[in-house]
Amino acid sequence: MREEKAKLELTLSEVQGENSKLREEIGKVNNTHAELFKELQSVQGQLIAERSRCFKLEVDFIIKLMTIYVLCSL
């Protein structure tokens, strides 16, 4: 009976140690996830800004082309 109790206590201790390690690992993974999510949001913001800049450049280019066309047809 005592041997069985000792084995169970040892197993319990091992499981608790493993649980502690897993909690630490989960914490690290959650931190990494949070950092990567912030980085993703930043990159998405940069892409939106670049898309807007490209659109403005395209509009400016079309206006200049139209101006040249009008001036050449006079």
All heavy atoms as a GROMACS GRO file, in nm:
protein
  598
    1MET      N    1   0.081  -0.119   0.000
    1MET     CA    2   0.000   0.000   0.000
    1MET      C    3   0.086   0.126   0.000
    1MET      O    4   0.057   0.220  -0.073
    1MET     CB    5  -0.090  -0.004   0.124
    1MET     CG    6  -0.202   0.093   0.121
    1MET     SD    7  -0.324   0.042   0.002
    1MET     CE    8  -0.460   0.130   0.057
    2ARG      N    9   0.190   0.126   0.083
    2ARG     CA   10   0.278   0.243   0.089
    2ARG      C   11   0.355   0.260  -0.041
    2ARG      O   12   0.379   0.373  -0.086
    2ARG     CB   13   0.376   0.230   0.204
    2ARG     CG   14   0.312   0.257   0.338
    2ARG     CD   15   0.414   0.260   0.447
    2ARG     NE   16   0.351   0.293   0.573
    2ARG     CZ   17   0.412   0.301   0.687
    2ARG    NH1   18   0.542   0.278   0.693
    2ARG    NH2   19   0.348   0.332   0.796
    3GLU      N   20   0.397   0.149  -0.100
    3GLU     CA   21   0.468   0.156  -0.227
    3GLU      C   22   0.380   0.217  -0.335
    3GLU      O   23   0.425   0.300  -0.414
    3GLU     CB   24   0.515   0.017  -0.272
    3GLU     CG   25   0.639  -0.032  -0.205
    3GLU     CD   26   0.683  -0.167  -0.261
    3GLU    OE1   27   0.668  -0.189  -0.383
    3GLU    OE2   28   0.731  -0.248  -0.181
    4GLU      N   29   0.256   0.172  -0.338
    4GLU     CA   30   0.161   0.223  -0.438
    4GLU      C   31   0.138   0.373  -0.417
    4GLU      O   32   0.136   0.450  -0.513
    4GLU     CB   33   0.029   0.148  -0.429
    4GLU     CG   34  -0.066   0.181  -0.542
    4GLU     CD   35  -0.191   0.095  -0.541
    4GLU    OE1   36  -0.184  -0.022  -0.499
    4GLU    OE2   37  -0.295   0.149  -0.580
    5LYS      N   38   0.126   0.414  -0.292
    5LYS     CA   39   0.106   0.555  -0.261
    5LYS      C   40   0.229   0.636  -0.304
    5LYS      O   41   0.217   0.744  -0.363
    5LYS     CB   42   0.080   0.575  -0.112
    5LYS     CG   43   0.055   0.719  -0.075
    5LYS     CD   44   0.029   0.736   0.073
    5LYS     CE   45   0.012   0.883   0.108
    5LYS     NZ   46  -0.006   0.908   0.249
    6ALA      N   47   0.347   0.583  -0.277
    6ALA     CA   48   0.471   0.651  -0.315
    6ALA      C   49   0.480   0.664  -0.466
    6ALA      O   50   0.520   0.769  -0.519
    6ALA     CB   51   0.592   0.576  -0.259
    7LYS      N   52   0.443   0.557  -0.539
    7LYS     CA   53   0.445   0.561  -0.685
    7LYS      C   54   0.348   0.666  -0.738
    7LYS      O   55   0.378   0.742  -0.831
    7LYS     CB   56   0.411   0.424  -0.744
    7LYS     CG   57   0.520   0.322  -0.733
    7LYS     CD   58   0.478   0.190  -0.795
    7LYS     CE   59   0.583   0.083  -0.778
    7LYS     NZ   60   0.542  -0.045  -0.836
    8LEU      N   61   0.228   0.668  -0.678
    8LEU     CA   62   0.127   0.765  -0.721
    8LEU      C   63   0.172   0.908  -0.693
    8LEU      O   64   0.152   0.998  -0.775
    8LEU     CB   65  -0.007   0.736  -0.652
    8LEU     CG   66  -0.080   0.612  -0.699
    8LEU    CD1   67  -0.204   0.588  -0.611
    8LEU    CD2   68  -0.120   0.623  -0.845
    9GLU      N   69   0.236   0.929  -0.577
    9GLU     CA   70   0.285   1.063  -0.545
    9GLU      C   71   0.397   1.105  -0.640
    9GLU      O   72   0.404   1.221  -0.682
    9GLU     CB   73   0.333   1.067  -0.399
    9GLU     CG   74   0.219   1.065  -0.299
    9GLU     CD   75   0.266   1.055  -0.155
    9GLU    OE1   76   0.386   1.026  -0.131
    9GLU    OE2   77   0.183   1.078  -0.065
   10LEU      N   78   0.482   1.010  -0.675
   10LEU     CA   79   0.589   1.038  -0.771
   10LEU      C   80   0.529   1.072  -0.907
   10LEU      O   81   0.570   1.169  -0.972
   10LEU     CB   82   0.684   0.919  -0.782
   10LEU     CG   83   0.798   0.934  -0.881
   10LEU    CD1   84   0.889   1.050  -0.842
   10LEU    CD2   85   0.879   0.805  -0.890
   11THR      N   86   0.432   0.994  -0.950
   11THR     CA   87   0.366   1.020  -1.078
   11THR      C   88   0.297   1.156  -1.076
   11THR      O   89   0.307   1.233  -1.172
   11THR     CB   90   0.263   0.909  -1.109
   11THR    OG1   91   0.330   0.782  -1.113
   11THR    CG2   92   0.195   0.933  -1.241
   12LEU      N   93   0.230   1.186  -0.965
   12LEU     CA   94   0.164   1.315  -0.951
   12LEU      C   95   0.265   1.429  -0.961
   12LEU      O   96   0.243   1.528  -1.031
   12LEU     CB   97   0.089   1.322  -0.819
   12LEU     CG   98   0.022   1.455  -0.786
   12LEU    CD1   99  -0.084   1.490  -0.891
   12LEU    CD2  100  -0.038   1.453  -0.647
   13SER      N  101   0.377   1.413  -0.895
   13SER     CA  102   0.482   1.514  -0.899
   13SER      C  103   0.535   1.534  -1.041
   13SER      O  104   0.557   1.647  -1.086
   13SER     CB  105   0.595   1.474  -0.804
   13SER     OG  106   0.700   1.567  -0.810
   14GLU      N  107   0.556   1.424  -1.112
   14GLU     CA  108   0.604   1.431  -1.250
   14GLU      C  109   0.502   1.502  -1.340
   14GLU      O  110   0.538   1.586  -1.422
   14GLU     CB  111   0.633   1.290  -1.303
   14GLU     CG  112   0.753   1.226  -1.240
   14GLU     CD  113   0.769   1.079  -1.279
   14GLU    OE1  114   0.677   1.023  -1.344
   14GLU    OE2  115   0.872   1.020  -1.243
   15VAL      N  116   0.376   1.467  -1.321
   15VAL     CA  117   0.270   1.528  -1.402
   15VAL      C  118   0.260   1.678  -1.372
   15VAL      O  119   0.246   1.760  -1.463
   15VAL     CB  120   0.134   1.457  -1.378
   15VAL    CG1  121   0.019   1.536  -1.438
   15VAL    CG2  122   0.138   1.316  -1.436
   16GLN      N  123   0.271   1.714  -1.246
   16GLN     CA  124   0.266   1.855  -1.209
   16GLN      C  125   0.384   1.932  -1.269
   16GLN      O  126   0.369   2.045  -1.316
   16GLN     CB  127   0.264   1.872  -1.056
   16GLN     CG  128   0.131   1.832  -0.995
   16GLN     CD  129   0.134   1.832  -0.843
   16GLN    OE1  130   0.240   1.815  -0.781
   16GLN    NE2  131   0.017   1.848  -0.782
   17GLY      N  132   0.500   1.869  -1.269
   17GLY     CA  133   0.619   1.931  -1.331
   17GLY      C  134   0.598   1.950  -1.480
   17GLY      O  135   0.631   2.056  -1.535
   18GLU      N  136   0.545   1.849  -1.545
   18GLU     CA  137   0.519   1.857  -1.689
   18GLU      C  138   0.414   1.965  -1.717
   18GLU      O  139   0.428   2.042  -1.812
   18GLU     CB  140   0.471   1.722  -1.742
   18GLU     CG  141   0.453   1.716  -1.892
   18GLU     CD  142   0.581   1.732  -1.970
   18GLU    OE1  143   0.690   1.701  -1.916
   18GLU    OE2  144   0.574   1.777  -2.086
   19ASN      N  145   0.310   1.972  -1.634
   19ASN     CA  146   0.208   2.076  -1.650
   19ASN      C  147   0.268   2.214  -1.638
   19ASN      O  148   0.233   2.306  -1.713
   19ASN     CB  149   0.095   2.057  -1.548
   19ASN     CG  150   0.000   1.946  -1.586
   19ASN    OD1  151   0.000   1.898  -1.698
   19ASN    ND2  152  -0.082   1.904  -1.490
   20SER      N  153   0.359   2.230  -1.544
   20SER     CA  154   0.425   2.359  -1.524
   20SER      C  155   0.505   2.398  -1.649
   20SER      O  156   0.499   2.512  -1.695
   20SER     CB  157   0.516   2.352  -1.402
   20SER     OG  158   0.583   2.473  -1.384
   21LYS      N  159   0.580   2.302  -1.704
   21LYS     CA  160   0.657   2.327  -1.827
   21LYS      C  161   0.564   2.363  -1.942
   21LYS      O  162   0.593   2.454  -2.021
   21LYS     CB  163   0.741   2.205  -1.863
   21LYS     CG  164   0.856   2.179  -1.772
   21LYS     CD  165   0.931   2.053  -1.813
   21LYS     CE  166   1.038   2.016  -1.712
   21LYS     NZ  167   1.105   1.891  -1.745
   22LEU      N  168   0.453   2.292  -1.953
   22LEU     CA  169   0.359   2.319  -2.061
   22LEU      C  170   0.295   2.457  -2.046
   22LEU      O  171   0.276   2.528  -2.146
   22LEU     CB  172   0.251   2.210  -2.066
   22LEU     CG  173   0.299   2.073  -2.113
   22LEU    CD1  174   0.189   1.970  -2.096
   22LEU    CD2  175   0.347   2.078  -2.258
   23ARG      N  176   0.266   2.498  -1.923
   23ARG     CA  177   0.211   2.633  -1.900
   23ARG      C  178   0.311   2.739  -1.945
   23ARG      O  179   0.274   2.839  -2.006
   23ARG     CB  180   0.175   2.653  -1.753
   23ARG     CG  181   0.044   2.592  -1.715
   23ARG     CD  182   0.003   2.633  -1.572
   23ARG     NE  183  -0.089   2.536  -1.518
   23ARG     CZ  184  -0.058   2.440  -1.432
   23ARG    NH1  185   0.064   2.430  -1.384
   23ARG    NH2  186  -0.149   2.355  -1.389
   24GLU      N  187   0.437   2.718  -1.912
   24GLU     CA  188   0.542   2.812  -1.955
   24GLU      C  189   0.549   2.818  -2.107
   24GLU      O  190   0.559   2.926  -2.166
   24GLU     CB  191   0.678   2.770  -1.899
   24GLU     CG  192   0.695   2.798  -1.752
   24GLU     CD  193   0.832   2.757  -1.702
   24GLU    OE1  194   0.930   2.766  -1.779
   24GLU    OE2  195   0.841   2.715  -1.585
   25GLU      N  196   0.544   2.702  -2.170
   25GLU     CA  197   0.551   2.695  -2.316
   25GLU      C  198   0.431   2.765  -2.379
   25GLU      O  199   0.444   2.838  -2.476
   25GLU     CB  200   0.558   2.549  -2.361
   25GLU     CG  201   0.592   2.530  -2.507
   25GLU     CD  202   0.733   2.575  -2.542
   25GLU    OE1  203   0.822   2.570  -2.456
   25GLU    OE2  204   0.753   2.617  -2.657
   26ILE      N  205   0.314   2.743  -2.323
   26ILE     CA  206   0.192   2.809  -2.372
   26ILE      C  207   0.207   2.960  -2.357
   26ILE      O  208   0.170   3.036  -2.447
   26ILE     CB  209   0.067   2.757  -2.299
   26ILE    CG1  210   0.036   2.615  -2.345
   26ILE    CG2  211  -0.053   2.848  -2.323
   26ILE    CD1  212  -0.072   2.545  -2.263
   27GLY      N  213   0.262   3.006  -2.246
   27GLY     CA  214   0.284   3.149  -2.226
   27GLY      C  215   0.376   3.207  -2.332
   27GLY      O  216   0.350   3.314  -2.388
   28LYS      N  217   0.485   3.135  -2.362
   28LYS     CA  218   0.578   3.180  -2.466
   28LYS      C  219   0.510   3.186  -2.602
   28LYS      O  220   0.528   3.281  -2.678
   28LYS     CB  221   0.700   3.088  -2.472
   28LYS     CG  222   0.792   3.099  -2.353
   28LYS     CD  223   0.906   2.998  -2.364
   28LYS     CE  224   0.992   2.996  -2.240
   28LYS     NZ  225   1.098   2.894  -2.248
   29VAL      N  226   0.433   3.082  -2.633
   29VAL     CA  227   0.364   3.078  -2.761
   29VAL      C  228   0.262   3.191  -2.771
   29VAL      O  229   0.252   3.258  -2.875
   29VAL     CB  230   0.295   2.940  -2.782
   29VAL    CG1  231   0.200   2.943  -2.902
   29VAL    CG2  232   0.399   2.831  -2.800
   30ASN      N  233   0.191   3.217  -2.663
   30ASN     CA  234   0.094   3.327  -2.663
   30ASN      C  235   0.163   3.462  -2.683
   30ASN      O  236   0.112   3.548  -2.756
   30ASN     CB  237   0.012   3.328  -2.534
   30ASN     CG  238  -0.094   3.220  -2.532
   30ASN    OD1  239  -0.134   3.169  -2.636
   30ASN    ND2  240  -0.138   3.183  -2.414
   31ASN      N  241   0.278   3.481  -2.619
   31ASN     CA  242   0.353   3.606  -2.637
   31ASN      C  243   0.400   3.620  -2.782
   31ASN      O  244   0.390   3.729  -2.840
   31ASN     CB  245   0.473   3.612  -2.542
   31ASN     CG  246   0.432   3.637  -2.399
   31ASN    OD1  247   0.324   3.689  -2.371
   31ASN    ND2  248   0.518   3.600  -2.305
   32THR      N  249   0.451   3.513  -2.838
   32THR     CA  250   0.496   3.516  -2.977
   32THR      C  251   0.379   3.547  -3.069
   32THR      O  252   0.391   3.628  -3.162
   32THR     CB  253   0.560   3.380  -3.016
   32THR    OG1  254   0.671   3.356  -2.931
   32THR    CG2  255   0.605   3.380  -3.160
   33HIS      N  256   0.265   3.484  -3.042
   33HIS     CA  257   0.146   3.509  -3.123
   33HIS      C  258   0.106   3.656  -3.116
   33HIS      O  259   0.076   3.718  -3.218
   33HIS     CB  260   0.031   3.421  -3.076
   33HIS     CG  261  -0.097   3.445  -3.149
   33HIS    ND1  262  -0.192   3.532  -3.104
   33HIS    CD2  263  -0.144   3.395  -3.266
   33HIS    CE1  264  -0.292   3.536  -3.189
   33HIS    NE2  265  -0.266   3.453  -3.288
   34ALA      N  266   0.108   3.713  -2.997
   34ALA     CA  267   0.070   3.854  -2.980
   34ALA      C  268   0.166   3.945  -3.057
   34ALA      O  269   0.123   4.040  -3.125
   34ALA     CB  270   0.069   3.891  -2.832
   35GLU      N  271   0.295   3.916  -3.049
   35GLU     CA  272   0.395   3.997  -3.121
   35GLU      C  273   0.375   3.985  -3.272
   35GLU      O  274   0.380   4.086  -3.344
   35GLU     CB  275   0.536   3.953  -3.084
   35GLU     CG  276   0.576   3.988  -2.942
   35GLU     CD  277   0.709   3.927  -2.902
   35GLU    OE1  278   0.782   3.876  -2.989
   35GLU    OE2  279   0.741   3.931  -2.782
   36LEU      N  280   0.352   3.864  -3.319
   36LEU     CA  281   0.333   3.844  -3.463
   36LEU      C  282   0.204   3.910  -3.511
   36LEU      O  283   0.200   3.966  -3.622
   36LEU     CB  284   0.331   3.694  -3.497
   36LEU     CG  285   0.466   3.624  -3.485
   36LEU    CD1  286   0.448   3.473  -3.503
   36LEU    CD2  287   0.565   3.678  -3.585
   37PHE      N  288   0.101   3.908  -3.429
   37PHE     CA  289  -0.024   3.972  -3.466
   37PHE      C  290  -0.006   4.123  -3.478
   37PHE      O  291  -0.056   4.185  -3.572
   37PHE     CB  292  -0.134   3.939  -3.364
   37PHE     CG  293  -0.269   3.990  -3.403
   37PHE    CD1  294  -0.341   3.930  -3.504
   37PHE    CD2  295  -0.323   4.100  -3.338
   37PHE    CE1  296  -0.465   3.979  -3.542
   37PHE    CE2  297  -0.447   4.149  -3.374
   37PHE     CZ  298  -0.519   4.088  -3.476
   38LYS      N  299   0.069   4.183  -3.384
   38LYS     CA  300   0.098   4.327  -3.392
   38LYS      C  301   0.176   4.359  -3.519
   38LYS      O  302   0.151   4.459  -3.587
   38LYS     CB  303   0.176   4.373  -3.270
   38LYS     CG  304   0.094   4.382  -3.144
   38LYS     CD  305   0.180   4.425  -3.026
   38LYS     CE  306   0.101   4.423  -2.896
   38LYS     NZ  307   0.185   4.458  -2.780
   39GLU      N  308   0.273   4.274  -3.551
   39GLU     CA  309   0.354   4.295  -3.671
   39GLU      C  310   0.267   4.284  -3.796
   39GLU      O  311   0.280   4.363  -3.890
   39GLU     CB  312   0.469   4.195  -3.676
   39GLU     CG  313   0.567   4.220  -3.788
   39GLU     CD  314   0.687   4.128  -3.784
   39GLU    OE1  315   0.717   4.070  -3.678
   39GLU    OE2  316   0.751   4.115  -3.888
   40LEU      N  317   0.177   4.186  -3.797
   40LEU     CA  318   0.086   4.169  -3.910
   40LEU      C  319   0.000   4.293  -3.928
   40LEU      O  320  -0.017   4.342  -4.040
   40LEU     CB  321  -0.003   4.047  -3.888
   40LEU     CG  322  -0.116   4.025  -3.989
   40LEU    CD1  323  -0.059   4.003  -4.129
   40LEU    CD2  324  -0.204   3.910  -3.947
   41GLN      N  325  -0.054   4.345  -3.819
   41GLN     CA  326  -0.136   4.465  -3.827
   41GLN      C  327  -0.056   4.582  -3.882
   41GLN      O  328  -0.106   4.661  -3.964
   41GLN     CB  329  -0.195   4.501  -3.691
   41GLN     CG  330  -0.305   4.407  -3.648
   41GLN     CD  331  -0.360   4.444  -3.511
   41GLN    OE1  332  -0.287   4.479  -3.420
   41GLN    NE2  333  -0.492   4.436  -3.497
   42SER      N  334   0.068   4.594  -3.841
   42SER     CA  335   0.154   4.702  -3.889
   42SER      C  336   0.178   4.688  -4.040
   42SER      O  337   0.167   4.786  -4.114
   42SER     CB  338   0.288   4.698  -3.815
   42SER     OG  339   0.378   4.791  -3.870
   43VAL      N  340   0.208   4.567  -4.084
   43VAL     CA  341   0.232   4.543  -4.226
   43VAL      C  342   0.105   4.569  -4.307
   43VAL      O  343   0.110   4.627  -4.416
   43VAL     CB  344   0.287   4.400  -4.250
   43VAL    CG1  345   0.290   4.366  -4.397
   43VAL    CG2  346   0.426   4.388  -4.189
   44GLN      N  347  -0.010   4.529  -4.254
   44GLN     CA  348  -0.136   4.555  -4.323
   44GLN      C  349  -0.158   4.705  -4.338
   44GLN      O  350  -0.202   4.752  -4.443
   44GLN     CB  351  -0.253   4.490  -4.248
   44GLN     CG  352  -0.258   4.341  -4.264
   44GLN     CD  353  -0.367   4.275  -4.180
   44GLN    OE1  354  -0.403   4.324  -4.073
   44GLN    NE2  355  -0.418   4.163  -4.227
   45GLY      N  356  -0.126   4.780  -4.234
   45GLY     CA  357  -0.138   4.926  -4.242
   45GLY      C  358  -0.046   4.984  -4.347
   45GLY      O  359  -0.085   5.075  -4.423
   46GLN      N  360   0.075   4.932  -4.356
   46GLN     CA  361   0.170   4.978  -4.457
   46GLN      C  362   0.119   4.946  -4.597
   46GLN      O  363   0.132   5.028  -4.690
   46GLN     CB  364   0.307   4.914  -4.435
   46GLN     CG  365   0.377   4.961  -4.309
   46GLN     CD  366   0.501   4.878  -4.279
   46GLN    OE1  367   0.541   4.791  -4.355
   46GLN    NE2  368   0.564   4.906  -4.165
   47LEU      N  369   0.062   4.828  -4.614
   47LEU     CA  370   0.008   4.790  -4.745
   47LEU      C  371  -0.108   4.880  -4.786
   47LEU      O  372  -0.120   4.920  -4.902
   47LEU     CB  373  -0.036   4.644  -4.745
   47LEU     CG  374   0.076   4.541  -4.746
   47LEU    CD1  375   0.020   4.400  -4.728
   47LEU    CD2  376   0.157   4.548  -4.873
   48ILE      N  377  -0.192   4.914  -4.691
   48ILE     CA  378  -0.305   5.004  -4.720
   48ILE      C  379  -0.252   5.139  -4.764
   48ILE      O  380  -0.300   5.198  -4.862
   48ILE     CB  381  -0.398   5.015  -4.598
   48ILE    CG1  382  -0.472   4.883  -4.577
   48ILE    CG2  383  -0.495   5.130  -4.613
   48ILE    CD1  384  -0.546   4.873  -4.444
   49ALA      N  385  -0.151   5.189  -4.693
   49ALA     CA  386  -0.091   5.318  -4.729
   49ALA      C  387  -0.029   5.313  -4.868
   49ALA      O  388  -0.044   5.406  -4.948
   49ALA     CB  389   0.013   5.359  -4.625
   50GLU      N  390   0.040   5.205  -4.899
   50GLU     CA  391   0.102   5.191  -5.032
   50GLU      C  392  -0.004   5.180  -5.142
   50GLU      O  393   0.013   5.235  -5.251
   50GLU     CB  394   0.194   5.068  -5.036
   50GLU     CG  395   0.330   5.092  -4.975
   50GLU     CD  396   0.407   5.202  -5.045
   50GLU    OE1  397   0.424   5.198  -5.167
   50GLU    OE2  398   0.450   5.296  -4.975
   51ARG      N  399  -0.110   5.110  -5.114
   51ARG     CA  400  -0.219   5.097  -5.211
   51ARG      C  401  -0.277   5.235  -5.242
   51ARG      O  402  -0.301   5.270  -5.357
   51ARG     CB  403  -0.328   5.004  -5.158
   51ARG     CG  404  -0.436   4.973  -5.260
   51ARG     CD  405  -0.541   4.879  -5.203
   51ARG     NE  406  -0.481   4.753  -5.164
   51ARG     CZ  407  -0.514   4.685  -5.055
   51ARG    NH1  408  -0.606   4.730  -4.974
   51ARG    NH2  409  -0.456   4.572  -5.026
   52SER      N  410  -0.296   5.314  -5.138
   52SER     CA  411  -0.348   5.450  -5.156
   52SER      C  412  -0.251   5.534  -5.236
   52SER      O  413  -0.291   5.608  -5.327
   52SER     CB  414  -0.373   5.513  -5.018
   52SER     OG  415  -0.414   5.646  -5.033
   53ARG      N  416  -0.124   5.525  -5.204
   53ARG     CA  417  -0.021   5.601  -5.276
   53ARG      C  418  -0.018   5.562  -5.424
   53ARG      O  419  -0.010   5.648  -5.513
   53ARG     CB  420   0.116   5.577  -5.212
   53ARG     CG  421   0.226   5.668  -5.265
   53ARG     CD  422   0.356   5.642  -5.192
   53ARG     NE  423   0.422   5.521  -5.234
   53ARG     CZ  424   0.499   5.512  -5.343
   53ARG    NH1  425   0.519   5.616  -5.420
   53ARG    NH2  426   0.556   5.398  -5.374
   54CYS      N  427  -0.027   5.433  -5.452
   54CYS     CA  428  -0.027   5.385  -5.591
   54CYS      C  429  -0.149   5.437  -5.666
   54CYS      O  430  -0.139   5.478  -5.782
   54CYS     CB  431  -0.022   5.233  -5.596
   54CYS     SG  432   0.137   5.165  -5.550
   55PHE      N  433  -0.264   5.436  -5.600
   55PHE     CA  434  -0.385   5.485  -5.663
   55PHE      C  435  -0.370   5.633  -5.700
   55PHE      O  436  -0.404   5.675  -5.811
   55PHE     CB  437  -0.506   5.465  -5.571
   55PHE     CG  438  -0.634   5.517  -5.628
   55PHE    CD1  439  -0.701   5.448  -5.728
   55PHE    CD2  440  -0.686   5.638  -5.583
   55PHE    CE1  441  -0.819   5.498  -5.782
   55PHE    CE2  442  -0.804   5.688  -5.636
   55PHE     CZ  443  -0.870   5.618  -5.736
   56LYS      N  444  -0.316   5.712  -5.608
   56LYS     CA  445  -0.294   5.854  -5.635
   56LYS      C  446  -0.197   5.874  -5.751
   56LYS      O  447  -0.217   5.961  -5.837
   56LYS     CB  448  -0.242   5.925  -5.510
   56LYS     CG  449  -0.346   5.941  -5.403
   56LYS     CD  450  -0.287   6.003  -5.276
   56LYS     CE  451  -0.390   6.008  -5.165
   56LYS     NZ  452  -0.332   6.059  -5.040
   57LEU      N  453  -0.092   5.796  -5.756
   57LEU     CA  454   0.004   5.805  -5.866
   57LEU      C  455  -0.062   5.769  -6.000
   57LEU      O  456  -0.036   5.835  -6.102
   57LEU     CB  457   0.124   5.713  -5.841
   57LEU     CG  458   0.221   5.757  -5.733
   57LEU    CD1  459   0.324   5.647  -5.706
   57LEU    CD2  460   0.292   5.886  -5.773
   58GLU      N  461  -0.147   5.666  -5.999
   58GLU     CA  462  -0.217   5.628  -6.122
   58GLU      C  463  -0.309   5.740  -6.168
   58GLU      O  464  -0.315   5.771  -6.288
   58GLU     CB  465  -0.297   5.500  -6.100
   58GLU     CG  466  -0.211   5.376  -6.088
   58GLU     CD  467  -0.292   5.252  -6.052
   58GLU    OE1  468  -0.416   5.260  -6.044
   58GLU    OE2  469  -0.229   5.148  -6.030
   59VAL      N  470  -0.380   5.803  -6.076
   59VAL     CA  471  -0.471   5.913  -6.111
   59VAL      C  472  -0.390   6.029  -6.167
   59VAL      O  473  -0.426   6.087  -6.271
   59VAL     CB  474  -0.554   5.957  -5.988
   59VAL    CG1  475  -0.626   6.088  -6.016
   59VAL    CG2  476  -0.653   5.848  -5.949
   60ASP      N  477  -0.280   6.064  -6.102
   60ASP     CA  478  -0.195   6.173  -6.151
   60ASP      C  479  -0.142   6.142  -6.292
   60ASP      O  480  -0.139   6.229  -6.379
   60ASP     CB  481  -0.077   6.197  -6.057
   60ASP     CG  482  -0.116   6.263  -5.927
   60ASP    OD1  483  -0.230   6.316  -5.918
   60ASP    OD2  484  -0.034   6.261  -5.832
   61PHE      N  485  -0.102   6.018  -6.314
   61PHE     CA  486  -0.051   5.976  -6.444
   61PHE      C  487  -0.159   5.989  -6.552
   61PHE      O  488  -0.134   6.042  -6.660
   61PHE     CB  489   0.000   5.832  -6.435
   61PHE     CG  490   0.053   5.780  -6.564
   61PHE    CD1  491   0.174   5.825  -6.614
   61PHE    CD2  492  -0.017   5.684  -6.637
   61PHE    CE1  493   0.224   5.776  -6.734
   61PHE    CE2  494   0.031   5.636  -6.756
   61PHE     CZ  495   0.153   5.680  -6.805
   62ILE      N  496  -0.279   5.945  -6.521
   62ILE     CA  497  -0.390   5.953  -6.618
   62ILE      C  498  -0.422   6.098  -6.648
   62ILE      O  499  -0.443   6.135  -6.765
   62ILE     CB  500  -0.514   5.877  -6.565
   62ILE    CG1  501  -0.486   5.727  -6.566
   62ILE    CG2  502  -0.637   5.910  -6.647
   62ILE    CD1  503  -0.590   5.644  -6.494
   63ILE      N  504  -0.423   6.183  -6.547
   63ILE     CA  505  -0.450   6.325  -6.569
   63ILE      C  506  -0.343   6.385  -6.659
   63ILE      O  507  -0.374   6.462  -6.752
   63ILE     CB  508  -0.460   6.400  -6.434
   63ILE    CG1  509  -0.589   6.359  -6.362
   63ILE    CG2  510  -0.455   6.551  -6.455
   63ILE    CD1  511  -0.597   6.409  -6.218
   64LYS      N  512  -0.219   6.352  -6.635
   64LYS     CA  513  -0.110   6.406  -6.719
   64LYS      C  514  -0.121   6.354  -6.862
   64LYS      O  515  -0.099   6.430  -6.957
   64LYS     CB  516   0.025   6.372  -6.657
   64LYS     CG  517   0.053   6.456  -6.533
   64LYS     CD  518   0.183   6.420  -6.467
   64LYS     CE  519   0.198   6.508  -6.342
   64LYS     NZ  520   0.311   6.475  -6.264
   65LEU      N  521  -0.155   6.227  -6.877
   65LEU     CA  522  -0.173   6.172  -7.011
   65LEU      C  523  -0.287   6.243  -7.084
   65LEU      O  524  -0.275   6.276  -7.203
   65LEU     CB  525  -0.202   6.022  -7.005
   65LEU     CG  526  -0.083   5.928  -6.998
   65LEU    CD1  527  -0.133   5.783  -6.990
   65LEU    CD2  528   0.009   5.944  -7.115
   66MET      N  529  -0.395   6.267  -7.014
   66MET     CA  530  -0.509   6.335  -7.076
   66MET      C  531  -0.472   6.478  -7.113
   66MET      O  532  -0.510   6.528  -7.220
   66MET     CB  533  -0.629   6.333  -6.981
   66MET     CG  534  -0.687   6.194  -6.962
   66MET     SD  535  -0.818   6.188  -6.838
   66MET     CE  536  -0.945   6.279  -6.920
   67THR      N  537  -0.394   6.544  -7.028
   67THR     CA  538  -0.350   6.680  -7.057
   67THR      C  539  -0.262   6.682  -7.182
   67THR      O  540  -0.280   6.767  -7.270
   67THR     CB  541  -0.271   6.738  -6.937
   67THR    OG1  542  -0.355   6.734  -6.822
   67THR    CG2  543  -0.226   6.880  -6.963
   68ILE      N  544  -0.170   6.587  -7.190
   68ILE     CA  545  -0.084   6.579  -7.308
   68ILE      C  546  -0.167   6.552  -7.432
   68ILE      O  547  -0.146   6.615  -7.538
   68ILE     CB  548   0.024   6.469  -7.289
   68ILE    CG1  549   0.124   6.512  -7.182
   68ILE    CG2  550   0.094   6.437  -7.419
   68ILE    CD1  551   0.219   6.403  -7.139
   69TYR      N  552  -0.263   6.463  -7.422
   69TYR     CA  553  -0.349   6.430  -7.536
   69TYR      C  554  -0.425   6.555  -7.583
   69TYR      O  555  -0.432   6.584  -7.703
   69TYR     CB  556  -0.446   6.318  -7.498
   69TYR     CG  557  -0.542   6.284  -7.608
   69TYR    CD1  558  -0.500   6.210  -7.718
   69TYR    CD2  559  -0.674   6.325  -7.602
   69TYR    CE1  560  -0.590   6.178  -7.819
   69TYR    CE2  561  -0.764   6.295  -7.701
   69TYR     CZ  562  -0.722   6.221  -7.811
   69TYR     OH  563  -0.808   6.190  -7.911
   70VAL      N  564  -0.481   6.628  -7.488
   70VAL     CA  565  -0.558   6.749  -7.522
   70VAL      C  566  -0.467   6.853  -7.584
   70VAL      O  567  -0.501   6.914  -7.686
   70VAL     CB  568  -0.630   6.807  -7.397
   70VAL    CG1  569  -0.685   6.946  -7.423
   70VAL    CG2  570  -0.739   6.712  -7.350
   71LEU      N  571  -0.349   6.873  -7.529
   71LEU     CA  572  -0.257   6.972  -7.582
   71LEU      C  573  -0.207   6.934  -7.722
   71LEU      O  574  -0.187   7.020  -7.808
   71LEU     CB  575  -0.138   6.990  -7.489
   71LEU     CG  576  -0.170   7.061  -7.355
   71LEU    CD1  577  -0.046   7.059  -7.265
   71LEU    CD2  578  -0.218   7.204  -7.379
   72CYS      N  579  -0.187   6.805  -7.744
   72CYS     CA  580  -0.140   6.760  -7.874
   72CYS      C  581  -0.250   6.769  -7.981
   72CYS      O  582  -0.220   6.780  -8.100
   72CYS     CB  583  -0.087   6.617  -7.866
   72CYS     SG  584   0.070   6.606  -7.779
   73SER      N  585  -0.373   6.763  -7.941
   73SER     CA  586  -0.482   6.765  -8.039
   73SER      C  587  -0.526   6.907  -8.072
   73SER      O  588  -0.615   6.927  -8.153
   73SER     CB  589  -0.601   6.684  -7.986
   73SER     OG  590  -0.653   6.743  -7.870
   74LEU      N  591  -0.466   7.008  -8.013
   74LEU     CA  592  -0.501   7.147  -8.044
   74LEU      C  593  -0.438   7.193  -8.171
   74LEU      O  594  -0.342   7.165  -8.222
   74LEU     CB  595  -0.459   7.241  -7.928
   74LEU     CG  596  -0.536   7.223  -7.800
   74LEU    CD1  597  -0.478   7.318  -7.694
   74LEU    CD2  598  -0.684   7.255  -7.819
   0.00000   0.00000   0.00000
